[in-house]
């Protein structure tokens, strides 16, 4: 997979700010652009991918990259 157009680290944020930060990024992105988002497990891992899909965008991948650390790659619709 090619490198994402944008990168966002929300590992230091808690819900609901995790999705607020992701949503603000999505609003700056053009259709078809991608973003790599680093997040923690628990609520962010449950809520951010679901909210991205609920807003009509695509989750390209979600994988663990460390202890309680994940990378979510999304594409703007």
C-alpha positions in Angstrom: 0.0 0.0 0.0 1.3 3.5 -0.8 2.0 6.0 1.9 -1.1 7.8 3.2 -1.8 11.4 2.1 -2.2 12.5 5.8 -1.1 11.2 9.2 -2.7 11.8 12.5 -1.7 10.6 16.0 -4.5 10.5 18.5 -2.9 8.2 21.0 -2.9 10.9 23.6 -6.6 11.7 23.2 -9.7 10.3 24.8 -13.2 9.9 23.5 -15.0 11.8 22.2 -11.9 13.9 21.1 -10.5 10.9 19.2 -13.2 11.1 16.6 -13.5 14.9 16.7 -9.8 15.1 15.6 -10.3 12.4 12.9 -13.4 14.2 11.7 -11.6 17.5 11.4 -8.9 15.8 9.4 -11.5 14.2 7.1 -13.1 17.6 6.4 -9.7 18.9 5.1 -9.2 15.9 2.9 -10.2 15.7 -0.8 -12.4 12.7 -1.9 -10.2 9.7 -2.5 -7.3 10.9 -0.2 -6.1 8.6 2.5 -5.1 9.1 6.1 -3.1 6.9 8.6 -4.4 7.4 12.1 -2.5 6.0 15.2 -4.8 5.2 18.1 -5.0 3.3 21.3 -7.2 0.3 22.1 -10.5 0.5 24.1 -13.0 3.2 23.2 -10.9 4.8 20.4 -10.4 1.4 18.7 -14.1 0.7 18.9 -15.5 4.1 18.1 -13.2 5.8 15.5 -13.4 3.1 12.8 -17.2 2.7 13.3 -17.7 6.5 13.2 -15.6 6.8 10.0 -17.8 4.1 8.3 -21.0 5.8 9.7 -20.0 9.0 8.0 -19.7 7.2 4.7 -15.9 6.9 4.5 -13.9 3.7 3.9 -11.7 1.8 6.4 -8.9 0.4 4.3 -7.0 -1.4 7.1 -6.8 -1.6 10.9 -3.8 -3.4 12.4 -1.9 -3.6 15.7 1.5 -2.0 15.6 2.5 -2.3 19.2 1.2 -2.9 22.7 -2.2 -1.2 22.8 -1.3 0.8 19.7 -3.0 0.5 16.3 -2.9 2.0 12.8 -6.1 2.8 11.1 -6.0 3.7 7.4 -9.0 5.4 5.9 -10.1 6.9 2.6 -12.4 9.9 2.3 -15.5 9.2 0.3 
